[in-house]
Amino acid sequence: MFRFLKMTQFFIRHTVRSRAFLFMIVLNIVISILLASVLVLSTALLKSFVPGNIQATGLPLQLQERLFNFQWANIMIYIPVLSAAFFGSTALPYEYERGTIFSLSSFPVDSFEIILSKIIGATVLSFLSTSVIIIFQIGIFIFHFGTIPGTSFIIYIFLILLVTFSDVCFAVGVSAFFKNSGHSSITFLIVYLVIFDIISLIATGTGAIPPVLIKTNTDRVIYRVFLNADPYFLTYSFSLSPLRGFPLLYISTILIFYSLASIIVACSVFSLRRVMK
Amino acid sequence: MTEIDIKNLKVKAGGRNIVDIEQIHFRSPYTYGILGPNGSGKSTLLKAICGILNNYEGSIRMNGHEIRQEHNEIAKITGSLIENPSFYPYSTPAEFVRYTWEMRTGMKIKDDFGIDEIMDMVNMRGKMDSMMRTFSTGELKRTGVAGAIAGNPECILLDEPTDNVDLIGRDLIAGSVNSIRAEGNKLLIIASHDVSFLEKVCDTVIFLKDGKVQKTVKISETQLTNIIIEDTPMMNGLENQLNMISISGVKVTVSGDINPFLNYASANNIRIREIIKINVLDEEYRKIFSDQS
């Protein structure tokens, strides 16, 4: 346990000082400022998200809140993915690129501890950088609506943390196959943004499996269903029909399943590559 | 005492034997050099010894324990610098050494105990709090040596510690290695193709060619000096006393310390024209590897 914590701490401390982390923080500040500008400077943009007949009568406060959350969550959907591409999918290949994999491998630690330290470290780093947007979001919410966000915001943060963890696990799982950070990040993004969408289309077309079981869709459901306005109202075509009962738990279980599967893949592949064959 | 026994070790890659060693025995407190050109199997041998390569046939045992099966136990008493790591650019040597120390021993260091001493040993005290991204190759190598000795391991493996390092840097690394040797209780194994460096820091040098041991040479036996004198005095019976191994006309060949001979010459008015150090390792290296250039 001590060595696991030490590895995690060292990884976080080193990466926090890196340009990649600084870049993500700056990027998230820019995104937050742009989103804030959208709200403060142009209510017309806010209204553009709803049908014209509702705009004519003015937007009720509750709906404004929902649309505010929708706007932020609609952008937030990309942030954990980008963070995972930055911190998760580079964590292991970085050790190969710097040649430090040999010293890491020569320590008395199991592959599982190494993988888990990278996952926890990258999740903390991703959430730290994502929290810039969350802080802006809370601040602007209070400024605009004159009240603090409700308890649903705690669920919102919990869900973002869960999605971030799941994305990072998946990114580390993909990265276990690579020794180059660039290749690893690009492959992760291609799998996440393209391959999963193709699988989703196939799943929708054939009806073989519920589309919600595809990770990209699971993440989207989290953002667009649990975090903001009514999906049907916003013509979001996703069906939640298989999710009656405990949809939040169901969705969380899917993400946890992806996380565990990614950890198992990462550990298996890294164990084979760590000790050279 | 730390001992490593290698028996019938074979490492194959691409259908050929990269390492094919019948037997080697290493023991503390000696320093062993593995000498050979690039591709001779030096790094592979070190990787196998430190447990990060396990596709070999044969046996590597440290203090009786098979390294492949007890990697974690062996890793606690082995420090290594393998290949050419460029380390963590946004960390300092002090942080790296502390990290390596704590990872190896599994214990937290209190008040940076021992880190200053290690930094002194590798001559990096002045830069121990600087980010490593600003370091030269030599400074990175010395930081690597510091990492290898952190946590007081019984066995230290250094792979090409002077690769891409300038003359001054090499001298500093040699000084660091000799500081470790001076502790008198470590087993050091250094793989390098730098003959003069190994000559400075090793007790024994093993020549490795195509993965096979070609020759094992004790450094004490390679320190030969030719002394050219003005005439040929009678020195029969003094061979052992004056470390002489041959007299040929006005040329006397001395093994090891030449001071007894110089003192004798001074006391007996024997005039010395020239003292020539013979690089035996260089000669052996040329003989063994001449076909690979």
Interface residues (C-beta under 8 A of the other chain):
Chain A: F2 R3 K6 M7 F10 R13 H14 T15 R17 S18 R98 G99 T100 F102 S103 S105 S106 F107 P108 V109 D110 R274 V275 M276 K277
Chain B: K47 C50 G51 I52 L53 N54 N55 H71 N72 E73 A75 K76 T78 S80 L81 I82 E83 N84 P85 S86 F87 Y88 P89 Y90 S91 E95 Y99 T100 E102 M103 R104 G106 M107 K108 M131 G147
